[in-house]
């Protein structure tokens, strides 16, 4: 067994002291690999930049000569038998749902950030020991032992979290034999009973549609912060969610955001944590794990997270429609689908997937992927099936069997349940191709007794010229607007004049030059606001909402 001992001599320094004990019986060359990324965010994080004071000690206490073979990999030769100690400090100075943070109130650690994997030894358990009387309240998503916590292998260790604090609030509920824990660090500004009732309801609906929950116990861990923040990360045995300012959770709309991300992360317990493409099964944390399945991993989960709030009754149809409108308008204002398929955008997560990047270069796998999932659900409902049923098939065939899927094998689950519909053409047009999924939804959403309508953008400049401003600075230009050829993103709009015949602008460019532009007023309009109109209820809509 490999043993980790964690300590915090000075929490205000935000450094975590780490010791890894490696028992050696025979002479061997040992390779140590620190993860370069974490599950749930397909982008290199380079956690090694937070390590200092790295050393290795032999069983007799003398130092070991080692080599750093890459930015996050170390090797050494163990000649004598006994226990070798690897010692280092990790700077836990980033607060989000996937990072680590230490201060005078808590020690919060995602083990994937700071724990080394001993390579070449498969399926060996890792134990974790942590104790500090200054932080008496401790929750760890790993199974507890009398001395600490135990992971059956590094994959489980890297998927786990520890939070030790002066104060933690715990709420619980139970659904279908699974015990669910909610842990809160920070101030709570919402009612316990109503909150738990909502969680029970969406949990029941998700478990009903999958048929079972993969764990006997699950942990929602919340960091309720005094400053603006919003983030969630999935794990097999739980999730970490950060939200702030916590005081805003008195507002129903803000509380709906917290509940929405909680539903999203719970759905990940099946999709991603277990229903995973073969490229991510198992995770190789030493390098990029390229996959083109982002629309399945995050798009379907984004759609399902909100859908189960509708199915469980937390959202009524009008409230759900307003959430859908946000996604529709987010996608409608970006034209990455013209230039890159969602398959390519998925692979490029490793390049710049979580930053805005070059304008209109890529698709958003969450928003665009959610609309693809919605479109597929409508088609499946028309054929007497549903996307939740497809995901249950994926759970039974892949996730429960601990088998990764190929993109083709996942798609066949959909194609086989949509006879007399050209599933491959849809795939080529909207997943592998460059057609607008919004156009497809406009033609199909009527099957649910809904309609996508549009109204003029509230900004005259945006409506008539396709220019979107933020604090008088140009943030977006519609590619079909004549302004696309004279104005630039970043230009400061100093003056705008409208007349029945033309639009006149005075702008200052970042290089200091001043330009005056005039555009003829035309009947062409840009960036309409998309809305969902609720029409007469029908049988298909009832089935969709059940």
Secondary structure, 3 states (H helix, E strand, C coil): CEEEEEECCCHHHCEEEEEEEEEECCCEEEEEEECCCECCECCCCCHHHHEEEEEEECCCCCECCEEEEECCEEEEEECCCEEEEEEEEEECECCCCCCCEECCCEEEEEHHHHCEEECCCCCCCEEEEECCCCCCEEEECCEECCCCEEECCHHHHHCCEEEEECCCEEEEEEECCEEEEEEEECCCCCCHHHHHHHHHHHHHHHHHHHCCCCCCEEEEEEEEECCCEEEEEEECCEEEEEEECHHHHHCHHHHHHHHHHHHHHHHCCCECCCECEHHHCCCCCCCCCCCCCHHHHHHHHHHHHHHHHHHCCCCCHHHHHHHHHHHHHHHHCCCHHHCCCHHHHHHCHHHHCCCCCCCCCCCCCCHHHHHHHHHHHHHHHHCCCCHHHHHHHHHHHHHCCCCCECHHHHHHHHHCCCCCCCHHHHHHHHHCCCCCHHHHHHHHHHHHCEEEEEECCCCHHHHHHCEEEECCEEEEECCCCHHHHCCCCCCEEEEEEECCCEEEEEEECCCCCEEEEEEECCCCCCCCEEEEEECCCCHHHHHHHC
